[in-house]
Amino acid sequence: MAYENILTEKRGKVGLITLNRPKALNALSSALMAEVATALDAFEKDERIGCVVLTGSEKAFAAGADIKEMQPLDFARAYLTDFITPWDRVARNRKPVIAAVAGYALGGGCELAMMCDFIIAADNARFGQPEITLGVVPGAGGTQRLTRFVGKSKAMEMCLTGRMMDAEEAERAGLVSRIVPLDDLMEEVMKVAEKIADFSLPVTMMVKESVNRAYETTLAEGIRFERRMFHASFATDDQSEGMGAFVEKRSPQFRNK
Ligand code: CO8
């Protein structure tokens, strides 16, 4: 399918989505986000794909929702069209999604990165929720996900002031899993994605579902959920292959990739 705002590519078992509106610093228009959803649907259906990487340019992962599209919106239109809600598709992806973030990840761009399963940042990455400077509240999960990532004090300060965090602060605060030099970003992220895609796909999906459960429920319920997933993993051929390979001192060949 031909896209106007993104590029997609399959690299082995990894599906790569690159946001591609360079003139607008990858501002997230509704059209762009609809294309991201379509690309995710295609990778989700493709049995050869085991992990997805979402990235932008060296200057901007995404500088936010498209302010020029939002500027004429009024309440009735935002409410009636359920503006922003289709973005939730990214957080609902069942296969793992890694955000490879270089440059600006602001507003909706920061929120989009946080919808992914984890963020690997280039050393020039900058994160922020500057919506307050535009007279609006973050609208795609910023007040909720950022608070869960970095805690109340830092999330509150960032959302109330619009201040940007650099990559080092973002790593210290737990927003990103690690920082790599800008020139190595895609190579490093692809290595991580390939590693994940080489494991058993149903098991990686169960791991993702289980970790996400930690955000949605009590500890006792989360542990009960994890136990069910753990028991279920013994129903896959990949459990006997993985454990058999360890015992036989060889590399596992997972079938359900
Ligand atoms: N939307 C639309 N266009 C944008 C955006 C954006 N978010 N960001 C940058 N652009 C455009 C600029 O207008 C400019 O276009 P042009 O060349 O036609 O003038 C081009 O991209 C390049 O930008 P700059 O010249 O500004 O580049 P600089 O390097 O000087 O500055 C910045 C980079 C600091 C990133 C700057 O562009 C900036 O501050 N951008 C806006 C950041 C921002 O405020 N983001 C939050 C947007 S709001 C949001 O994401 C969530 C809203 C949820 C609402 C929910 C409602 C229901």
Residues whose N, C-alpha, C, O or C-beta is under 5 A from the ligand:
A	BS01	CO8	K23 A24 L25 A27 A63 G64 A65 D66 I67 K68 A78 F83 I84 Y104 L106 G107 G108 G109 P130 E131 V137 P138 G139 A140
